[in-house]
Amino acid sequence: GRLSDLSDAVAGQTQALEDALLSLHGADGITAEAERIRDTVLPRMSELRIACDEAETLTAKSYWPFPTYGDILFSVR
């Protein structure tokens, strides 16, 4: 189903993000590192977030291991 597809997407996108982060070690200086973050890391983070946000809407709260956005928003005092 859709949740299984999202789980696969999250796993693949997590690996892509990890690879992007590891590539920062090969950057030649802080400017090159910043460019890699802008061009590679941030887009990978966005892709991962899209899949995670959709998975959150399809998963029962009792099975979701993280606080939801609503939990965080309404717990601030």
DSSP file (Angstrom, degrees, kcal/mol; ACC not computed):
  #  RESIDUE AA STRUCTURE BP1 BP2  ACC     N-H-->O    O-->H-N    N-H-->O    O-->H-N    TCO  KAPPA ALPHA  PHI   PSI    X-CA   Y-CA   Z-CA
    1    1 A G     >        0   0    0      0, 0.0     4,-2.0     0, 0.0     5,-0.2   0.000 360.0 360.0 360.0-172.6    0.0    0.0    0.0
    2    2 A R  H  >  +     0   0    0      1,-0.2     4,-2.5     2,-0.2     5,-0.2   0.883 360.0  53.6 -62.8 -41.1    0.8    3.6    0.1
    3    3 A L  H  > S+     0   0    0      1,-0.2     4,-2.3     2,-0.2    -1,-0.2   0.887 108.0  50.8 -64.7 -37.7    2.5    3.5    3.6
    4    4 A S  H  > S+     0   0    0      2,-0.2     4,-2.2     1,-0.2    -1,-0.2   0.909 110.2  49.8 -63.7 -42.3    4.8    0.7    2.4
    5    5 A D  H  X S+     0   0    0     -4,-2.0     4,-2.3     1,-0.2    -2,-0.2   0.904 111.3  49.1 -62.1 -41.1    5.8    2.8   -0.6
    6    6 A L  H  X S+     0   0    0     -4,-2.5     4,-3.0     2,-0.2    -2,-0.2   0.887 107.8  54.3 -66.2 -38.3    6.5    5.7    1.6
    7    7 A S  H  X S+     0   0    0     -4,-2.3     4,-2.2     2,-0.2    -2,-0.2   0.919 110.0  47.1 -60.7 -43.6    8.5    3.6    4.0
    8    8 A D  H  X S+     0   0    0     -4,-2.2     4,-2.4     2,-0.2    -2,-0.2   0.907 112.3  50.3 -63.3 -41.3   10.7    2.5    1.0
    9    9 A A  H  X S+     0   0    0     -4,-2.3     4,-3.0     2,-0.2     5,-0.3   0.915 109.2  51.0 -63.2 -43.3   11.0    6.1   -0.1
   10   10 A V  H  X S+     0   0    0     -4,-3.0     4,-2.5     2,-0.2    -1,-0.2   0.919 110.3  49.7 -60.9 -43.9   12.0    7.2    3.4
   11   11 A A  H  X S+     0   0    0     -4,-2.2     4,-1.9     2,-0.2    -2,-0.2   0.939 114.8  43.5 -61.7 -47.0   14.7    4.5    3.5
   12   12 A G  H  X S+     0   0    0     -4,-2.4     4,-2.1     1,-0.2    -2,-0.2   0.902 115.6  47.6 -65.9 -41.2   16.1    5.5    0.1
   13   13 A Q  H  X S+     0   0    0     -4,-3.0     4,-2.3     2,-0.2    -1,-0.2   0.829 108.3  55.5 -71.3 -31.2   15.9    9.2    0.8
   14   14 A T  H  X S+     0   0    0     -4,-2.5     4,-2.5    -5,-0.3    -1,-0.2   0.917 109.3  47.2 -64.2 -42.5   17.6    8.8    4.1
   15   15 A Q  H  X S+     0   0    0     -4,-1.9     4,-2.6     2,-0.2    -2,-0.2   0.908 111.1  51.3 -64.5 -41.6   20.5    7.0    2.4
   16   16 A A  H  X S+     0   0    0     -4,-2.1     4,-2.2     2,-0.2    -2,-0.2   0.896 111.2  48.2 -62.5 -40.1   20.7    9.8   -0.2
   17   17 A L  H  X S+     0   0    0     -4,-2.3     4,-2.5     2,-0.2    -2,-0.2   0.917 110.8  50.5 -66.1 -43.2   20.8   12.4    2.5
   18   18 A E  H  X S+     0   0    0     -4,-2.5     4,-2.6     1,-0.2    -2,-0.2   0.921 110.7  49.5 -60.8 -43.4   23.5   10.5    4.4
   19   19 A D  H  X S+     0   0    0     -4,-2.6     4,-1.8     1,-0.2    -1,-0.2   0.908 110.2  51.1 -61.2 -41.7   25.5   10.2    1.2
   20   20 A A  H  X S+     0   0    0     -4,-2.2     4,-0.5     1,-0.2    -2,-0.2   0.904 111.0  48.1 -63.2 -40.9   25.1   14.0    0.6
   21   21 A L  H >< S+     0   0    0     -4,-2.5     3,-1.1     1,-0.2     4,-0.4   0.904 110.1  51.4 -66.0 -41.0   26.3   14.7    4.2
   22   22 A L  H >< S+     0   0    0     -4,-2.6     3,-1.4     1,-0.3     4,-0.3   0.830 100.1  64.4 -65.4 -30.1   29.3   12.4    3.8
   23   23 A S  H >< S+     0   0    0     -4,-1.8     3,-1.2     1,-0.3    -1,-0.3   0.704  85.0  75.2 -66.9 -17.3   30.2   14.2    0.5
   24   24 A L  G X< S+     0   0    0     -3,-1.1     3,-1.4    -4,-0.5    -1,-0.3   0.805  83.0  66.9 -64.0 -27.4   30.8   17.4    2.6
   25   25 A H  G <  S+     0   0    0     -3,-1.4    -1,-0.3    -4,-0.4    -2,-0.2   0.785  99.3  51.5 -64.0 -25.6   34.1   15.9    3.8
   26   26 A G  G <  S+     0   0    0     -3,-1.2    -1,-0.3    -4,-0.3    -2,-0.2   0.441  82.2 120.7 -91.1   0.6   35.5   16.1    0.3
   27   27 A A    <   -     0   0    0     -3,-1.4     2,-1.3    -4,-0.2     6,-0.1  -0.378  65.0-130.6 -68.5 142.4   34.6   19.7   -0.2
   28   28 A D  S    S-     0   0    0     -2,-0.1     4,-0.4     2,-0.0     3,-0.2  -0.662  72.7 -27.9 -95.5  79.7   37.5   22.0   -0.9
   29   29 A G  S  > S-     0   0    0     -2,-1.3     4,-2.0     1,-0.1     5,-0.1  -0.195  84.7 -69.4 100.3 167.9   36.9   24.8    1.6
   30   30 A I  H  > S+     0   0    0      1,-0.2     4,-2.6     2,-0.2     5,-0.2   0.822 127.2  55.3 -68.6 -32.8   34.0   26.3    3.3
   31   31 A T  H  > S+     0   0    0      2,-0.2     4,-2.3     1,-0.2    -1,-0.2   0.933 109.8  46.1 -66.4 -44.8   32.5   27.9    0.2
   32   32 A A  H  > S+     0   0    0     -4,-0.4     4,-2.1     2,-0.2    -2,-0.2   0.880 112.8  51.3 -64.2 -37.6   32.5   24.6   -1.7
   33   33 A E  H  X S+     0   0    0     -4,-2.0     4,-2.3     2,-0.2    -2,-0.2   0.928 109.6  49.1 -64.8 -44.9   30.9   23.0    1.4
   34   34 A A  H  X S+     0   0    0     -4,-2.6     4,-2.6     1,-0.2    -2,-0.2   0.888 110.2  51.6 -61.8 -39.3   28.2   25.6    1.6
   35   35 A E  H  X S+     0   0    0     -4,-2.3     4,-2.9     2,-0.2     5,-0.2   0.890 109.2  50.0 -65.6 -38.8   27.5   25.2   -2.1
   36   36 A R  H  X>S+     0   0    0     -4,-2.1     4,-2.6     2,-0.2     5,-1.6   0.889 110.5  50.2 -65.9 -38.7   27.1   21.4   -1.6
   37   37 A I  I  <>S+     0   0    0     -4,-2.3     5,-2.9     3,-0.2    -2,-0.2   0.951 115.1  43.3 -62.7 -47.7   24.8   22.0    1.3
   38   38 A R  I  <5S+     0   0    0     -4,-2.6    -2,-0.2     1,-0.2    -1,-0.2   0.915 123.7  35.4 -62.1 -44.8   22.7   24.4   -0.8
   39   39 A D  I  <5S+     0   0    0     -4,-2.9    -2,-0.2    -5,-0.2    -1,-0.2   0.726 136.1  10.6 -87.1 -23.4   22.7   22.2   -3.9
   40   40 A T  I  X5S+     0   0    0     -4,-2.6     4,-1.8    -5,-0.2    -3,-0.2   0.748 122.5  46.6-123.5 -53.5   22.6   18.7   -2.5
   41   41 A V  I  ><S+     0   0    0     -5,-1.6     4,-2.4     1,-0.2     5,-0.2   0.952 112.3  47.9 -66.6 -51.2   21.9   18.4    1.3
   42   42 A L  H  ><S+     0   0    0     -5,-2.9     4,-2.2     1,-0.2    -1,-0.2   0.904 112.2  48.7 -62.1 -42.9   18.9   20.8    1.5
   43   43 A P  H  > S+     0   0    0      0, 0.0     4,-2.3     0, 0.0    -1,-0.2   0.904 111.5  50.7 -62.3 -37.9   17.1   19.3   -1.5
   44   44 A R  H  X S+     0   0    0     -4,-1.8     4,-2.2     1,-0.2    -2,-0.2   0.896 109.2  51.4 -64.9 -38.9   17.6   15.8    0.0
   45   45 A M  H  X S+     0   0    0     -4,-2.4     4,-2.3     1,-0.2    -1,-0.2   0.910 110.0  49.6 -62.5 -41.7   16.2   17.0    3.3
   46   46 A S  H  X S+     0   0    0     -4,-2.2     4,-2.0     2,-0.2    -2,-0.2   0.907 110.0  50.1 -64.5 -42.4   13.1   18.5    1.6
   47   47 A E  H  X S+     0   0    0     -4,-2.3     4,-1.6     1,-0.2    -1,-0.2   0.912 112.0  48.1 -62.1 -42.6   12.5   15.3   -0.3
   48   48 A L  H  X S+     0   0    0     -4,-2.2     4,-2.4     1,-0.2    -2,-0.2   0.900 109.1  53.6 -64.8 -40.7   12.7   13.2    2.9
   49   49 A R  H  X S+     0   0    0     -4,-2.3     4,-3.1     1,-0.2     5,-0.2   0.894 103.9  55.6 -63.7 -39.5   10.4   15.6    4.7
   50   50 A I  H  X S+     0   0    0     -4,-2.0     4,-2.0     1,-0.2    -1,-0.2   0.940 111.3  43.9 -58.5 -47.7    7.7   15.3    2.0
   51   51 A A  H  X S+     0   0    0     -4,-1.6     4,-2.4     1,-0.2    -1,-0.2   0.912 115.3  48.4 -64.7 -42.5    7.6   11.5    2.4
   52   52 A C  H  X S+     0   0    0     -4,-2.4     4,-2.3     2,-0.2    -2,-0.2   0.904 109.4  52.6 -65.7 -41.5    7.7   11.7    6.2
   53   53 A D  H  X S+     0   0    0     -4,-3.1     4,-1.3     1,-0.2    -1,-0.2   0.913 112.4  44.9 -61.9 -42.4    4.9   14.2    6.4
   54   54 A E  H  X S+     0   0    0     -4,-2.0     4,-0.9    -5,-0.2     3,-0.3   0.917 111.5  52.5 -67.8 -41.8    2.7   12.1    4.2
   55   55 A A  H >X S+     0   0    0     -4,-2.4     4,-0.9     1,-0.2     3,-0.7   0.879 104.4  57.7 -60.6 -37.1    3.6    8.9    6.2
   56   56 A E  H >< S+     0   0    0     -4,-2.3     3,-0.6     1,-0.2    -1,-0.2   0.882 103.8  52.1 -60.7 -38.0    2.6   10.8    9.4
   57   57 A T  H 3< S+     0   0    0     -4,-1.3    -1,-0.2    -3,-0.3    -2,-0.2   0.727 113.0  45.1 -72.2 -19.8   -0.9   11.4    8.1
   58   58 A L  H << S+     0   0    0     -4,-0.9     2,-0.4    -3,-0.7    -1,-0.2   0.499  98.6  84.4 -99.8  -5.9   -1.3    7.7    7.3
   59   59 A T  S << S-     0   0    0     -4,-0.9     5,-0.1    -3,-0.6     2,-0.0  -0.833  83.2-114.2-105.8 132.6    0.0    6.3   10.5
   60   60 A A    >>  -     0   0    0     -2,-0.4     3,-2.0     1,-0.1     4,-0.9  -0.345  28.5-120.0 -59.8 141.4   -2.0    5.8   13.7
   61   61 A K  G >4 S+     0   0    0      1,-0.3     3,-0.7     2,-0.2    -1,-0.1   0.833 111.7  61.3 -55.1 -35.5   -0.7    8.1   16.4
   62   62 A S  G 34 S+     0   0    0      1,-0.2    -1,-0.3     3,-0.0    -2,-0.1   0.727 109.3  42.8 -66.7 -20.0    0.0    5.1   18.7
   63   63 A Y  G <4 S+     0   0    0     -3,-2.0    -1,-0.2     2,-0.0    -2,-0.2   0.541  88.6  98.9-100.9  -9.2    2.5    3.8   16.1
   64   64 A W    <<  -     0   0    0     -4,-0.9     4,-0.1    -3,-0.7    -8,-0.0  -0.707  59.7-158.7 -83.6 117.4    4.2    7.1   15.2
   65   65 A P        +     0   0    0      0, 0.0    -1,-0.1     0, 0.0    -4,-0.0   0.468  67.9  61.4 -79.9   0.4    7.4    7.2   17.2
   66   66 A F  S    S-     0   0    0      1,-0.0     2,-0.1     0, 0.0    -2,-0.1  -0.867  93.5 -95.2-124.1 155.5    7.9   11.0   17.1
   67   67 A P        -     0   0    0      0, 0.0     2,-0.0     0, 0.0    -6,-0.0  -0.472  45.9-123.3 -64.5 140.2    5.8   13.9   18.4
   68   68 A T     >  -     0   0    0     -2,-0.1     4,-2.2     1,-0.1     5,-0.2  -0.308  24.1-104.5 -76.7 168.9    3.6   15.3   15.7
   69   69 A Y  H  > S+     0   0    0      1,-0.2     4,-3.0     2,-0.2     5,-0.2   0.915 125.1  51.9 -58.7 -42.8    3.7   18.9   14.6
   70   70 A G  H  > S+     0   0    0      1,-0.2     4,-2.7     2,-0.2    -1,-0.2   0.892 106.4  53.4 -62.0 -40.5    0.4   19.4   16.5
   71   71 A D  H  > S+     0   0    0      1,-0.2     4,-0.7     2,-0.2    -1,-0.2   0.927 114.1  42.4 -58.6 -44.9    1.9   17.9   19.6
   72   72 A I  H >X S+     0   0    0     -4,-2.2     3,-0.7     2,-0.2     4,-0.6   0.936 115.0  49.4 -68.4 -46.5    4.9   20.2   19.4
   73   73 A L  H >< S+     0   0    0     -4,-3.0     3,-0.6     1,-0.2    -2,-0.2   0.908 116.7  40.0 -60.9 -44.7    2.8   23.3   18.5
   74   74 A F  H 3< S+     0   0    0     -4,-2.7    -1,-0.2     1,-0.2    -2,-0.2   0.450 105.8  64.9 -91.0   1.3    0.2   22.9   21.3
   75   75 A S  H << S+     0   0    0     -3,-0.7     2,-0.3    -4,-0.7    -1,-0.2   0.544  76.0 104.6 -95.4  -8.1    2.7   21.8   24.0
   76   76 A V    <<        0   0    0     -3,-0.6    -4,-0.0    -4,-0.6    -3,-0.0  -0.563 360.0 360.0 -74.5 131.0    4.5   25.1   24.1
   77   77 A R              0   0    0     -2,-0.3    -1,-0.1     0, 0.0    -3,-0.0   0.379 360.0 360.0-119.1 360.0    3.5   27.1   27.1
